[in-house]
């Protein structure tokens, strides 16, 4: 099988973490789940969508950016207009709101027509950005009795029992994780105990699910290791080495199965071509639903470790 040929250097294909934007319908054959890498193409050749990590710079006013308002049927959208030499209208969502970049020859009427066409996308992304900003302002999580964190798509409550005993116990019925620590245990010790348990559960679950999808795909993988990457949920090399981000254990089993199926499918197609996506869907019919859910995930929503 070509997936296991010695190429000198293993080809790596990776799932990219969707932190800040939504991919419009794909199918272009380009690597998937990399929404933050480049704006997605739109049916209208005059428009592009994207997101940014930073608000406009202090020099925006000096460079000619203008704040404008557009009144729609059910809302008013304020946007920052930047003229440039680009060939299309671009939308960028950042902490400061909506920035529209347009060629100098495009009229305001054309720009606002494009905004109106993409109103739903713009409003959804502005709302998501406001929620992220609000979460950043919330008090930092404290690892103590009663703290909550996500596990397999559900919420677990941490229960701490001080004493000489040691150990960790999951009460599934009550959705509680019980840990025994010394009475004088520091918060870091509690956090490390929870993290160790989560990683242990992630490894156990991944090792259970990998053979299931490998068998369905008719492929063999060489090894599996946990990853703590900040921008990848998983990766696969051409010689069959699988790496899966242990933080997937926070998400639903459907998302975990999708990532596993995605990575193993690379052992048949080392690309993100239509044939690759068809391969994934052949063993995981819920692919599109899982992809959409994964795109909504953000590291900002996960517990700090």
N, C-alpha and C positions, 0 to 999 in steps of 0.2 A: 504494500500500500504506500502511495507517495507521501502520505502523512508522516511516515516514519523514515523517509529517506534522509541521508546525511547531507545537509546542505552547507556545512561549514559553520553557518550561523543560523540559529533557530529563528524562524519567522514568527514574530509575535503579533497576535491580533488581540485587542483588548476591548472590553466594555468600558465606555467612558461615563463617568458620573455626571448625571444631568443635574447641575446645581442651580442653574438660573434661567433656563429657557425651555421651550417646548419645540420639538421638531414637528414641522408640518409634514403631511403625508409623504413618505419617502418612496423607496423603490428604485432609486437611481443606481444602485449597485455600489455606492460608496460605503466605507466602513460605517456601521450603524452605531447607535447609542453614543454619538459624539456631538450632541446638540450645541454645546457651548463653543465648539471649534470654529464654526462658520455659520452665517445666516442661511436659513433654508430658502430654497427657491420658491417663488410664489407663482400662481397662475398668471398674475399681472406682471409683465416684464419690467414695469416701472418701479416695482416695490420689492423691498427686502426687509426681513425682520431679524432682530438680534437683541442681545442683552449685554449689559456691562456690569463690572464690579464696582466702579467708582462713579461718583457724581461728577457733573461738569466741572472743569477746572476754573480757577479764579480768573483766567484770561478769556473766558468765553465771551464776555461782554465786549472786551476790547477787539476780539476777532470778528465781531459782527453777528453773533448769535442773538436772536430775537425771541422773546416770549410772546406767544399768541394764544388766543382762546377760540375754540370752535364749539358752537352750540348745536347739539344733536337733539334728537327727539326726546330722549330720556335722561340726558346728562350734558354737562359741559366739560370738554377736555382741554386742558391747558398743555401746550407743547412748546418746546424750544426749537426754533428753526435755524438750521445751519446750512448755508449754501456752500457747495463744493464743486469739484471737477468730476465727481463720480457720474456714472451714466444712469443711475436708477435712484428711486426714492428709498431711503432706508429708515427703519424704525428701530430705536434703541431704548430699552427700558433700564433705567438706573435709579439709584436712591433718590435722585432729584426729580424723577418723573419720566416724561416721554420726550425724547429728542428725535427730531425728524431731520435727516440730512437729504438734501435734494440738489439736483443740477441747477445751475443758474437760469437755464432757459425754461424750467418747469414753472407754470403759473401757480399762484396760491389756490386757485380753484381746483387744479389738478391734484395738488397736495392734499387738500381737504377732502376731495373725493376719495383718494387712496386711504386716508384716515377713516372715513366713513365705512369703506369696504372692510377694513380690518378692525372695526370697533370692538367686536367681541374679544378678539385676541388681545388688543391693547388693554381693555378693561380688566380682563382676567389676569394679565401679567402685572398690571399696576396693583391690583388687589393682593396678589401673591407677594409682591415686593414689600408692600406696606406691612403684611403679616410677618415677613422675615425681619423687618426693622423692629417691629414691636417685640418679637421674640428676643432679639438681641438686647433689648432694654429690660427684659425680665431678670429677676435675681438669679444668680448662678445656682445650679443644682447642688444640693448638699447631700452627701452620702451618709444618711442617718436612718434610723427606724422610721418607716412610713414613706420613704422616698419611692418614686415610681419610675419605671423604665420599660421600653418596649421589648417584647420577646415573641418571636414568631407571629408578629402582627397583632398581638394582644398586649395589655398592660399588666405588668407584674408589680406588686407592692413588696418592698423590702422589709423583712422583719428580722431584727437583730436580737439575739439572745446572749447577753454577757455571761461569762463563766469560764470554767476550765475546759469545758468540752470544745471540740472542734468539729467542723463539718458543714455541709451545705445540703439543704433539702428543699425540693420543689413540691409545693402543695398545689397541684393543678386545679383541684376543685375550688380552692379559695383564691387562686391566682396570686399566690404569695411565694416568695423565695426566702427561706429561713437560713440564716447563717449564725454560727456560734463563733464569737470572738472574745478575747480577753476584755474585761471591764474597762481597761484603760486604752483600748485600741484606738489609734488615730484614724481620722477620716480616710487617709491614704491607704491604710491597711484594709478598710472596708471596701473601698473602691477596687483595690487590687484583687480582693477575694471575688467580688462580683465579676470583674473582667476575666479572671481565670476561669470561672465557671461558665461564662458565656462562650469563651473560646473553646472550652472542652466540649460544650454542647454543639457548637458550630462544626467542629471536626467530626464528631460522631454522626451528625446529620448528613454532612457532605459525603462521608464515606458510605453511608447507607444509600444515598440517592444517585451517586455517580455510576455505580454498576447498573442501575435500572435503565438509565438513558444510554449508557454505552452499549448495552445489549440491544436496545431498540434501534440504535443507529448502526449497529454492526461494526463498532470501532473498539480499539483498545487504547487505554491511556497508561502511561508509564508510572506516574506518581501524582500525588496531590499534596499541596502544602497550603497553609493558611497565609493570607496576605493582610497587611495593614495599610495598603496604599490609600492615598487621599483622593485619587482621581480615577481609580479603576475598581470595578466590582469583581473582575476576574480576568484571567488571561490563559492562553493556550499556546504552547510552542509546537513547532512542526514535528518534534520528536516525542510528543505526548506528555509533556509536563504541564499539569493543571495547577493554577493558583487561584484560590477563591478568597475574597475578602471576608474575614470573620465577622464583620459588622452586618453582613447579610442576615445573621441570626436575629436581628431586630425585626426583619420583615416577614411577611406572610410566606407560608410554604410554597404558594404559587409563584411568587417572585424568585424564591430560591431555586425552584425547579427550572424556571425559565433561564436563569443565569447558567445553571449547570448544563442544560440542553444546548444553550448558545455556545458555550465553550467547547463542548464535545463535538458539536457540529463542525467546528473548525478542523477536526481531524479528517473530515471529508471534503470540506471546501475552505481553504485558507484565504478567505476573502469575505466581503460582505455583498456578494453579487445576488441577483434574484434567485439563483440556484441555492445559495446558502440559506436565504430566508425560507425558501420552500422546504429545505431540509429540516430546519428548526421546527417549522410548523407541522411537518409530517409526524413528528414524535411529540409535539407539544401544541395541540390545537388552540390553546388559550394564549398563544404568543402575543397577539396584539393587545389583549387586555393587560397582560403582565407588563408589557413594554410601557404602556401608558401609566400604570401604577408606579413603575420604577422611575419614570421621568419626574414624578411628583415628589420623589424623595430628596431630601437635602441633608447634608451632614450637620447643618445648623439645628436640625430637629432631633439629632441623636444625642445620647448622654455623653458628657465629656469624660474621656479616659486619657 
